[in-house]
Amino acid sequence: MNAPAPLFPALTERSSRPALQFGDRTLSYADLAASAGSLAEALRTERRVAVWATPSLETAVGVVAALLAGVPAVPLNPRTGGRELAHIVADSAPSRVLAAAGDELPAVLDGLPRTNIDAEAGPAGAPPAEPGPEHPALIVYTSGTTGPPKGAVLPRRALTSTLDALQDAWKWDAADVLVHALPLFHVHGLILGILGPLRRGGSVRHLGRFSTEGVTRELRTGATMLFGVPTMYHRIAEALSTGAGDAALAEALSGARLLVSGSAALPARDHGRIAAATGRAVIERYGMTETLMNTSVRADGEPRAGTVGVPLRGVELRLVDETGVPVGPGPDLVGEIQVRGPNLFSEYLNRPEATAEAFTEDGWFRTGDMAIRDGDGYVRIVGRKATDLIKSGGYKIGAGEIENALMEYPGVRDVAVTGEPDADLGERIVAWIVPADPEHRPQLTELADHVAAQLAPHKRPRAVRYLSELPRNDLGKIMKRALGV
C-alpha cells in the first residue's frame, strides 16, 4: 500500500517563498518547515494537544506542528467563558497545551503541561510519516446553542477533501496570496484561512485585526484573495458608499481575483453596494464545523447574491421534508439540507448517541439548515431549522429571505426575523429592526407592504420590535436565542 500523500507538499520543498505573514513577522516555507518540524518532534508522544488560538504566527505554527506530528489538536477560543472552557478541556482531555510565550492562560489550564511555541525554532530533521486519511487531525467544538459544546472530530481526509474541492471551485493555486483577519479557532479562519494556502503552496497575510485600511494595503501589494464574514464586508460596503467613497479601497478590491464571504449570510444590499463600487462580486460558500465546506459559488460560475452556489466536488447534497422525503427545486419548496461525502467529521468526541442522531440510516448528515434550490442547482439558505423555519398560515417560511428583503428597505440598518406563537396562524412573523435613524423608525405597515411586494403576502411581518443593536457572536451570526426565540 502506498504511503499517504503529505498534507502540506510545499513544506517538503523548504523554499524561501513566503508562507505566513502576521504583521511585520513572516515565515518562509523553509522557516515553517524548521519551526513546525522542530515542535512536531517534541509532540510525537502526546495523545492530544490544546492550542491557545490567538491570531498569531505561533498559533499557526502550533497547529501545523501538531498536524505534522499526527497529534490531534484542539483549538481553544481565548474568549470562551470559564465554565465552557472547563467543559472543553475536560471533554477533550489534552495531554499538553501549546501557547505563545507571552500568553497568559486561564486557571482552568493550570493543570496541563505547557509548551511555548517558538516560531523561530529549528532546524528540524526529516518529517514523520504521514498518518492515514481517517486519523484525527483537529477536534473543533461547536457553538453549543442547544447544550454544552460538542467536539467534532475532523479526520485528515475531511481537511484534504475540502481544501482540494475548493482548489477546483476557486481555481486556487500556489500563486494566490490570501488576506484575512479571521479568528484561528474555527473552520473559516484556521482550516480555510491558514491550512488552505499552505496546502496550495501559496501564502497568507493575516491582519490581526480587521480594517479596511489593512485590506487596501495588502490587496494593493500582491494579495489576490480576501476572506471575510458579513460584518467585515458590511464595513467595506459602508466605506465604499459613504460620501465620495473610499477610492483606494475600491481600486484594491477591483484588482482582487476572489472575494469570499462566509460563516453567515451576506445581505443582498451589501452585495450590491460592493459590486457597484468595484465591479467585483463577492461570492459565498456554505459549510459548518461537522462538514467543513459543502457548496460554493464557483470562480468560473455566475455570482448570484443570496445563494451559496452549488455542491463542491465530492459532496452529495439533498433537501428533505419533515418526513425525510426529498424536496425538488422551487422558490417555495423549503427542505432541510442533508449531505454526505469525504468532507464530513467522523464523530462527536465521547458522544456516540449524538453522533448516531446526527446521521440518517443511509449515512446522510442532518445539517439542521433549511434551504431552497434553484432549477440549476444553486442553493439558497433560508435559516436554521430550530430558529429560522417559521410555520405560518400553512406555509413553511425561511427567515433568511425575509431578512434579505427587509435589509433592502430604506431606514433599516440591521434586521432579524423570528416566529412567535399565534392562535390563528400557528406562528406570526416578527421583524426585529435596528433603524438607520433611531428618530425615524420604519413602521410595520411599510415593512409588511415592502415584503409582500418583494416576496409574497404570506411572508410579510405581522409584528415589529426595535433594537439599538442585534446580538451577534464572534463570526457575525445573529444569536436569535438572545431575542427570546
C-alpha positions in Angstrom: 0.0 0.0 0.0 1.3 3.5 -0.9 2.0 5.9 1.9 -0.5 8.8 2.2 0.5 12.0 0.4 1.7 14.8 2.6 -0.9 17.3 3.9 1.4 20.2 3.0 3.6 19.2 0.0 5.2 22.6 -0.2 6.8 22.2 3.3 9.0 19.3 1.9 10.5 21.7 -0.6 11.8 24.1 2.1 11.8 27.0 -0.3 12.3 30.7 0.5 8.8 31.6 -0.7 6.7 33.3 2.0 4.2 31.0 3.7 2.8 33.0 6.7 2.8 36.7 7.4 1.4 38.3 10.6 2.0 42.0 10.7 5.7 42.5 10.2 6.6 38.9 11.0 7.0 36.4 8.1 7.9 32.8 7.8 9.1 31.2 4.6 8.3 27.6 3.8 11.8 26.7 4.9 11.3 28.6 8.1 7.9 27.0 8.8 9.3 23.5 8.0 12.0 24.2 10.6 9.9 25.7 13.4 6.9 23.4 13.0 9.1 20.4 12.3 11.1 21.0 15.4 8.0 21.3 17.6 6.4 18.3 15.9 9.4 16.1 17.0 8.7 17.2 20.6 5.0 16.4 20.3 5.2 12.9 18.9 4.4 11.1 22.2 1.5 13.4 23.1 -2.1 11.9 22.9 -3.8 15.2 22.1 -2.8 18.9 22.4 -4.8 22.0 23.1 -3.7 25.2 21.2 -4.4 28.6 22.7 -5.6 30.0 19.4 -4.8 33.7 19.2 -4.5 35.4 15.8 -0.7 34.9 15.8 2.1 33.3 14.0 2.6 31.0 17.0 -0.9 29.6 16.7 -0.4 28.7 13.0 3.0 27.1 13.8 1.5 25.1 16.7 -1.4 23.7 14.6 0.9 22.8 11.7 3.3 21.1 14.1 0.5 19.0 15.6 -0.6 18.0 12.1 2.9 17.1 11.2 3.3 15.0 14.3 0.0 13.2 13.8 -1.3 14.5 17.1 -5.0 15.7 17.2 -5.2 19.5 18.0 -8.0 21.2 19.9 -8.1 24.9 19.1 -9.2 26.9 22.1 -11.1 30.2 21.7 -9.4 32.7 24.1 -12.7 34.5 24.6 -14.5 31.4 25.8 -16.0 31.7 29.3 -14.6 29.8 32.2 -17.4 27.2 32.5 -17.5 26.4 28.8 -13.7 26.2 28.6 -13.6 23.9 31.6 -16.1 21.6 29.8 -14.0 21.6 26.6 -10.8 20.8 28.5 -12.4 18.0 30.5 -14.1 16.5 27.4 -11.1 16.6 25.1 -8.6 15.7 27.8 -5.5 17.2 26.1 -2.1 16.0 27.5 -0.5 19.4 26.8 -1.3 23.0 25.9 0.6 25.0 23.3 0.7 28.8 23.5 2.8 31.8 22.6 5.4 32.6 25.3 3.7 35.8 26.3 0.1 34.4 26.5 -1.5 34.4 30.0 -3.6 31.3 30.2 -6.7 31.0 32.5 -6.6 28.9 35.7 -8.6 26.1 34.1 -5.4 25.2 32.1 -3.1 25.3 35.1 -3.0 21.5 35.4 -1.7 20.9 31.9 1.9 20.8 30.9 2.7 23.9 28.8 4.9 24.3 25.8 5.7 27.7 24.5 5.6 27.8 20.7 8.8 29.2 19.2 8.1 30.4 15.7 11.9 30.9 15.1 13.0 27.4 16.2 14.9 24.9 14.0 16.4 23.2 12.2 14.2 20.1 12.1 15.0 16.6 11.0 13.1 14.5 8.5 9.3 14.9 8.8 7.5 12.0 10.4 5.4 9.5 8.4 2.1 10.9 7.2 -0.9 9.4 9.2 -3.7 7.7 7.3 -6.7 9.6 6.0 -9.0 8.6 8.9 -6.5 9.7 11.5 -8.0 12.6 13.6 -6.5 16.0 12.7 -8.5 18.5 14.7 -11.2 18.5 17.3 -13.2 21.6 16.9 -16.0 22.4 19.3 -19.4 23.6 18.2 -21.1 26.7 19.5 -23.2 24.8 22.0 -26.5 26.6 21.3 -28.5 23.5 22.4 -26.3 22.4 25.2 -22.7 22.0 26.1 -20.4 22.3 23.0 -19.7 19.1 21.2 -16.2 18.2 19.9 -16.4 17.4 16.2 -13.5 15.1 15.3 -12.2 16.1 11.9 -10.1 13.4 10.2 -7.3 14.3 7.8 -9.4 13.2 4.7 -12.0 15.9 5.7 -9.3 18.6 5.5 -7.8 17.4 2.3 -11.1 16.8 0.5 -12.5 20.2 1.4 -9.3 22.1 0.5 -8.9 20.2 -2.7 -12.5 20.8 -3.7 -12.1 24.5 -3.1 -9.0 24.4 -5.3 -11.3 23.1 -8.0 -14.1 25.6 -7.3 -12.0 28.7 -6.8 -9.1 27.9 -9.2 -6.9 28.3 -6.1 -3.2 27.7 -6.7 0.3 28.5 -5.4 0.3 31.9 -7.0 -2.5 33.1 -4.7 -1.9 35.3 -1.7 -4.8 35.3 0.8 -5.5 38.2 3.2 -7.9 37.9 6.1 -8.4 38.8 9.7 -10.5 35.8 10.9 -10.1 34.1 14.3 -8.0 31.0 14.3 -10.1 28.7 16.5 -12.7 27.7 13.9 -13.1 26.3 10.4 -13.2 29.5 8.5 -10.1 31.2 9.8 -8.0 28.2 10.6 -8.7 25.5 8.1 -9.7 27.6 5.1 -7.6 30.7 6.0 -4.3 29.1 7.2 -4.2 25.5 6.2 -5.8 26.2 2.8 -3.0 28.5 1.5 -0.3 26.1 3.0 -1.8 23.1 1.2 -1.8 25.0 -2.1 1.8 26.2 -1.6 0.6 29.8 -1.6 0.8 32.4 1.2 -1.5 34.1 3.8 -1.3 37.5 5.2 -3.2 37.8 8.5 -4.2 41.3 9.5 -4.5 40.6 13.2 -7.5 43.0 13.5 -9.7 43.7 10.6 -9.6 47.2 9.0 -10.4 48.5 5.5 -7.0 50.2 5.5 -5.3 46.8 6.0 -7.4 45.2 3.3 -6.5 48.0 0.9 -2.8 47.8 1.7 -2.5 44.1 1.2 -4.6 43.9 -1.9 -2.6 46.7 -3.5 0.7 44.9 -2.7 0.2 41.5 -4.1 -2.7 39.8 -2.3 -5.2 38.1 -4.7 -7.9 36.8 -2.4 -9.9 38.1 0.6 -11.8 36.0 3.1 -14.3 37.7 5.4 -17.5 37.5 7.3 -20.6 39.7 6.6 -19.7 42.2 9.3 -16.4 42.8 7.6 -18.0 43.1 4.2 -20.6 45.4 5.6 -17.8 47.8 6.9 -16.3 47.6 3.4 -19.7 48.4 1.8 -20.1 51.3 4.2 -16.6 52.7 3.4 -17.3 52.4 -0.4 -20.7 54.1 -0.1 -20.1 57.0 2.3 -19.7 60.4 0.7 -17.3 60.1 -2.2 -16.4 56.6 -1.2 -13.0 55.1 -0.5 -11.4 55.2 -3.9 -8.2 53.4 -2.8 -10.3 50.5 -1.3 -12.5 50.3 -4.4 -9.4 50.1 -6.6 -7.8 47.4 -4.4 -10.9 45.3 -4.3 -11.4 45.6 -8.1 -8.0 44.1 -8.6 -8.6 41.1 -6.4 -9.1 37.7 -8.0 -11.6 36.4 -5.4 -13.7 38.0 -2.7 -15.2 35.3 -0.4 -17.8 35.7 2.4 -18.9 33.0 4.8 -20.0 32.0 8.3 -23.3 33.8 7.8 -25.4 35.2 5.0 -24.2 38.4 3.4 -27.2 40.8 2.8 -28.1 41.4 -0.8 -27.7 45.2 -0.2 -24.1 44.8 0.7 -23.5 42.6 -2.3 -24.9 45.3 -4.5 -23.0 48.2 -3.0 -19.7 46.4 -3.3 -20.3 45.3 -6.9 -21.4 48.8 -7.9 -18.3 50.4 -6.5 -15.7 47.8 -7.6 -17.2 45.8 -10.5 -16.4 42.7 -8.5 -18.9 40.3 -7.0 -18.5 38.8 -3.5 -19.1 35.0 -3.7 -20.5 33.0 -0.8 -19.9 29.4 0.3 -21.7 27.2 2.8 -20.2 24.9 5.4 -20.2 24.0 9.1 -17.9 22.6 11.7 -19.1 19.0 11.2 -19.0 19.1 7.4 -16.3 21.7 6.5 -17.4 23.1 3.1 -20.4 21.8 1.2 -21.2 24.3 -1.5 -19.8 27.4 -3.1 -20.3 29.8 -6.0 -17.5 28.8 -8.4 -14.9 31.2 -9.6 -15.9 30.4 -13.2 -19.6 30.4 -12.4 -22.3 33.0 -12.1 -22.0 35.1 -8.9 -25.6 35.2 -7.6 -26.4 37.3 -4.5 -28.3 35.4 -1.8 -27.0 32.0 -2.9 -24.2 29.7 -1.6 -23.6 28.2 -5.0 -23.6 24.5 -6.0 -22.3 21.4 -4.2 -18.5 21.1 -4.2 -16.7 18.2 -5.9 -17.3 15.0 -4.0 -20.2 16.4 -1.9 -23.7 14.9 -2.2 -26.5 17.2 -1.2 -30.2 16.9 -0.9 -33.2 18.7 0.6 -35.8 16.7 2.5 -39.1 17.5 4.1 -40.1 16.6 7.7 -40.7 13.0 6.8 -37.4 12.6 5.0 -38.8 12.7 1.5 -36.5 14.6 -0.9 -37.7 18.0 -2.0 -37.3 19.2 -5.6 -36.3 22.7 -6.8 -38.7 25.6 -6.5 -38.9 29.0 -4.8 -41.3 27.9 -2.0 -40.1 24.3 -1.6 -38.1 24.5 1.7 -36.2 21.5 2.9 -33.5 20.6 5.4 -30.1 20.2 3.9 -28.5 16.8 4.2 -25.0 16.0 3.0 -22.6 13.1 2.7 -19.1 12.8 1.4 -15.4 12.7 2.5 -15.7 16.2 3.9 -17.7 15.0 7.0 -16.4 14.7 10.5 -16.1 11.2 11.9 -17.8 11.6 15.3 -18.7 13.8 18.2 -16.0 13.1 20.8 -17.4 11.0 23.7 -20.9 11.4 22.3 -21.9 8.2 20.4 -25.6 8.9 20.8 -25.3 12.4 19.5 -23.2 11.1 16.6 -25.8 8.5 15.7 -28.7 11.0 15.9 -26.8 13.4 13.5 -27.0 10.8 10.6 -29.8 9.1 8.8 -29.7 5.3 8.4 -28.2 5.6 5.0 -25.4 7.9 6.0 -26.7 11.5 5.3 -25.7 14.1 7.9 -28.6 16.2 9.1 -27.3 19.8 9.0 -30.4 21.5 10.5 -30.1 24.2 7.9 -33.1 25.0 5.7 -32.8 25.9 2.1 -34.5 26.1 -1.3 -32.8 25.0 -4.5 -32.9 26.8 -7.9 -33.6 24.8 -11.0 -29.9 24.9 -12.0 -28.7 23.6 -8.6 -27.8 26.9 -6.8 -28.7 26.6 -3.1 -30.3 29.4 -1.1 -30.1 29.1 2.7 -33.2 30.4 4.4 -32.2 29.7 8.0 -31.8 27.1 10.8 -34.5 24.5 11.3 -34.6 25.2 15.1 -34.8 29.0 14.9 -35.4 30.2 11.3 -38.2 27.9 9.9 -41.5 29.7 10.5 -44.7 27.8 10.0 -47.4 30.4 9.4 -50.8 30.0 7.9 -50.0 26.6 6.5 -46.7 27.8 4.8 -43.1 26.9 5.7 -41.2 30.2 5.5 -37.5 30.7 5.9 -36.5 33.8 7.9 -33.4 34.4 5.8 -35.2 35.5 2.6 -37.4 37.9 4.6 -34.3 39.4 6.3 -32.7 40.0 2.9 -35.8 41.7 1.7 -36.1 44.0 4.8 -32.4 44.9 4.5 -33.2 46.5 1.2 -35.8 48.8 2.7 -34.6 52.4 3.3 -34.3 53.2 7.0 -33.3 49.6 8.1 -29.7 49.3 9.2 -30.0 45.7 10.5 -32.7 43.1 11.0 -33.5 39.7 12.3 -36.7 37.7 11.7 -38.2 35.2 14.0 -41.6 33.5 14.6 -43.7 33.5 17.7 -46.9 31.6 18.6 -50.1 32.9 17.1 -53.6 31.5 17.8 -54.8 31.9 14.2 -51.6 31.5 12.0 -49.7 29.0 14.2 -46.8 31.4 14.1 -46.6 35.0 13.2 -43.6 36.6 11.6 -41.7 39.1 13.8 -39.2 41.6 12.4 -36.5 42.9 14.9 -35.4 46.2 13.4 -32.3 48.3 14.0 -33.3 51.6 12.4 -30.7 53.6 10.4 -32.1 56.7 12.2 -33.5 56.0 15.7 -35.7 59.0 15.4 -37.4 57.7 12.3 -38.4 54.1 12.8 -39.9 52.2 9.8 -43.4 51.3 10.6 -45.0 47.8 10.4 -47.3 48.7 7.5 -44.4 50.0 5.4 -42.3 46.9 6.1 -45.1 44.5 5.5 -46.0 46.1 2.2 -42.4 46.0 1.1 -42.0 42.3 1.9 -45.4 41.4 0.3 -44.3 43.2 -2.9 -40.8 41.6 -3.0 -41.7 38.1 -1.9 -45.3 37.1 -1.2 -48.1 38.4 1.0 -47.9 35.4 3.4 -44.2 36.3 4.1 -44.9 39.8 5.4 -44.1 40.5 9.1 -47.0 40.7 11.5 -45.1 42.5 14.3 -42.1 44.7 14.6 -39.7 45.3 17.5 -37.0 47.9 17.6 -33.4 47.4 18.9 -30.3 49.6 19.0 -28.1 46.5 18.1 -28.7 42.9 17.3 -26.9 40.3 19.4 -24.1 38.7 17.3 -21.4 36.2 18.0 -17.7 36.5 17.0 -18.5 35.3 13.5 -21.2 37.9 13.0 -24.1 35.4 13.3 -27.2 36.7 14.9 -27.9 35.0 18.3 -31.6 34.6 17.9 -31.9 32.8 21.2 -31.0 36.0 22.9 -34.1 37.5 21.3 -36.2 35.0 23.2 -36.6 32.5 20.4 
